[in-house]
């Protein structure tokens, strides 16, 4: 808005007007109202402004300009914050392939949607925990005993996974066996003939917790050179698989 001093005709451009404000010209120090009328001592307008002055301080042109500049500064900060939010969101979107497998993000997905499928990569078989040996059973047959621990990488409890055992043989023909993690059994039970497997372990593995497992392979290839273990996700009831 453009305001002109009634005395020296200096023009001012302001972004906001305070109702019933007394404006002071910076050139000639003349007092006038927002309509450009000079403030004369003891006239009706002066009385109104005097009462206004007693309730609140006088605002000059510089105050109005400063008020407008402060408003612009506030808008700039809001704009900068929005730009930062957009940049951050763009960065997350570009690296979503990585972020979607983050343990915290996975836990949020499962909390929001209970049917979110559990992934094999939500599990880690701890390499240093793996031990294997051949056991002689009561009928003198050999069985392969494998024990170890698997870790839940998600910050949410999950059903215990199954374990896939891959036997890499000297003949070049690999053999794969999948077994569920069972409740701990007695060593005598593992050596008995016939072998009766303990019940499947249905207690969920806590967030980022570990669970021990024992696998007994009755028909393991004797020509095995290497054994590879891989955790297979077991879905919660009502969840779907990928």
C-alpha positions in Angstrom: 0.0 0.0 0.0 1.3 3.5 -0.9 1.1 6.3 1.7 2.0 10.0 1.1 3.1 12.4 3.8 0.7 15.4 3.8 3.6 17.9 4.6 6.6 17.0 2.4 4.7 14.5 0.1 7.3 11.8 0.7 5.9 8.5 -0.5 6.1 5.3 1.5 5.2 1.8 0.4 4.1 -0.5 3.3 3.1 -4.2 3.3 0.7 -3.9 6.2 -1.4 -1.2 8.0 -2.2 -1.1 11.7 -5.7 0.2 12.3 -5.8 3.6 14.1 -2.0 3.9 13.8 -0.1 7.2 14.0 2.6 7.3 11.2 5.7 9.5 11.5 7.4 10.8 8.3 11.1 10.1 8.5 11.9 13.2 6.3 9.9 16.0 8.1 8.7 14.2 11.3 5.1 15.1 10.5 2.5 12.9 12.2 -0.4 11.6 10.1 -2.9 8.8 10.0 -3.2 5.9 7.6 -5.4 7.9 5.3 -2.7 10.6 4.8 -4.4 13.2 7.1 -2.2 15.4 9.3 -2.6 14.9 13.0 -3.6 18.3 14.5 -3.4 19.0 18.2 -6.8 18.7 20.0 -8.9 17.8 16.9 -11.2 14.7 17.0 -8.7 12.5 15.2 -5.9 13.5 17.6 -8.1 12.6 20.5 -8.9 9.2 19.1 -5.2 8.5 18.4 -4.3 9.8 21.9 -6.6 7.2 23.5 -5.1 4.6 21.2 -1.6 5.7 22.2 -2.4 5.2 25.8 -3.4 1.6 25.1 -0.5 0.7 22.7 2.7 2.4 21.5 2.9 4.5 18.3 3.8 2.7 15.1 5.9 4.6 12.6 6.7 3.8 9.0 9.9 1.9 10.0 7.8 -0.3 12.3 5.5 -1.2 9.5 8.4 -1.9 7.1 10.1 -4.0 9.8 6.9 -5.9 10.3 6.7 -6.6 6.6 10.3 -7.8 6.4 9.8 -10.1 9.4 6.8 -11.6 7.6 9.0 -12.2 4.6 11.7 -13.8 6.8 9.1 -16.2 8.3 8.0 -17.2 4.8 11.6 -17.8 3.8 12.1 -20.2 6.8 9.0 -22.1 6.0 10.1 -22.4 2.4 13.5 -23.7 3.4 12.0 -26.2 5.8 9.7 -27.5 3.0 12.7 -27.7 0.6 14.6 -29.8 3.2 11.6 -32.1 3.7 11.4 -32.6 -0.1 15.1 -33.3 -0.4 15.0 -35.8 2.5 11.9 -37.6 1.1 13.6 -37.7 -2.4 16.7 -39.3 -0.8 14.7 -41.9 1.0 12.7 -42.7 -2.1 15.9 -43.1 -4.2 17.4 -45.5 -1.6 14.1 -47.2 -0.8 15.4 -50.6 -2.0 17.9 -50.3 0.9 15.6 -48.7 3.5 12.7 -51.2 3.0 14.9 -53.9 4.5 16.0 -51.9 7.5 15.0 -53.7 10.7 13.2 -50.7 12.1 11.3 -50.0 8.9 10.4 -53.7 8.7 9.0 -53.7 12.2 6.8 -50.6 11.4 5.5 -52.4 8.3 4.5 -55.4 10.4 2.9 -53.3 13.1 0.9 -51.3 10.5 -0.1 -54.4 8.5 0.0 -57.7 10.4 -0.2 -59.6 7.0 3.2 -58.2 5.9 5.2 -61.2 4.7 8.3 -62.2 6.7 11.4 -62.4 4.5 14.3 -64.9 4.6 16.6 -62.0 5.0 14.9 -61.1 8.3 17.0 -64.0 9.8 20.7 -64.6 10.2 22.3 -67.9 11.0 25.2 -67.1 13.3 28.3 -68.7 11.7 30.3 -69.2 14.9 27.5 -71.1 16.5 27.4 -74.0 14.0 28.8 -77.3 15.1 28.2 -80.7 13.4 29.2 -84.3 14.2 28.3 -87.9 13.2 26.4 -89.8 15.9 26.2 -93.6 16.1 22.7 -94.8 16.9 21.6 -97.9 18.8 21.5 -99.9 15.5 25.1 -98.7 14.6 23.8 -96.5 11.8 25.2 -93.0 11.4 23.2 -89.8 11.6 24.4 -86.2 11.2 24.0 -83.9 14.2 24.0 -80.1 13.5 23.4 -77.5 16.1 23.6 -73.7 16.0 21.7 -70.4 16.6 19.6 -68.2 14.4 19.0 -64.4 15.0 15.9 -62.4 14.4 17.1 -59.2 12.7 13.8 -57.3 13.0 12.7 -55.2 16.0 9.5 -57.3 16.2 8.9 -60.9 17.4 8.7 -63.5 14.6 7.8 -67.2 14.4 10.9 -69.4 14.5 12.2 -70.1 10.9 12.8 -73.4 9.2 16.4 -74.4 8.3 17.4 -75.5 4.8 20.5 -77.7 4.7 22.4 -78.0 1.5 24.9 -80.8 1.2 27.6 -80.1 -1.3 28.9 -83.6 -2.3 32.1 -84.8 -4.0 30.0 -86.1 -6.9 28.8 -82.5 -7.7 25.1 -83.4 -7.0 23.9 -81.3 -4.2 21.2 -82.5 -1.8 18.8 -80.2 0.0 16.8 -80.9 3.2 14.4 -78.6 5.0 13.7 -79.0 8.7 11.7 -77.0 11.3 13.3 -75.9 14.5 12.0 -78.1 17.2 12.0 -78.0 21.0 15.2 -79.2 22.6 15.4 -83.0 22.8 17.4 -85.4 24.9 20.6 -86.9 23.4 19.2 -90.4 24.0 16.2 -89.5 21.9 18.4 -88.5 19.0 20.3 -91.8 19.2 17.1 -94.0 19.4 15.8 -96.1 16.6 13.4 -95.1 15.2 14.0 -91.4 15.8 10.9 -89.5 17.0 11.3 -85.8 16.4 10.4 -83.4 19.3 7.5 -81.0 18.7 8.0 -78.0 16.5 9.1 -74.9 18.5 6.1 -72.5 18.2 7.4 -69.9 20.7 8.1 -66.6 18.8 11.7 -65.4 18.7 11.7 -61.9 20.4 12.8 -58.8 18.6 16.5 -59.1 17.6 16.8 -62.2 19.8 18.3 -65.6 19.0 17.0 -69.1 19.1 19.1 -72.3 19.3 18.4 -75.3 17.0 19.4 -79.0 16.7 19.0 -80.8 13.4 19.2 -84.5 12.9 19.8 -85.7 9.4 19.2 -89.5 9.0 20.0 -89.7 5.3 22.9 -87.3 5.0 25.2 -88.1 2.0 28.5 -89.6 3.2 30.3 -88.0 0.3 29.5 -84.5 1.7 32.3 -81.9 1.4 30.5 -78.8 2.6 27.3 -78.0 4.4 25.4 -74.8 3.8 22.6 -73.6 6.1 19.9 -71.1 5.1 17.0 -69.7 7.2 13.6 -69.9 5.6 11.0 -67.5 6.9 7.8 -69.0 8.4 4.8 -66.7 8.0 2.5 -65.6 10.8 -1.0 -66.9 10.6 -2.9 -64.9 8.0 0.2 -63.5 6.3 1.1 -64.1 2.7 4.3 -65.1 1.1 6.2 -63.2 -1.6 
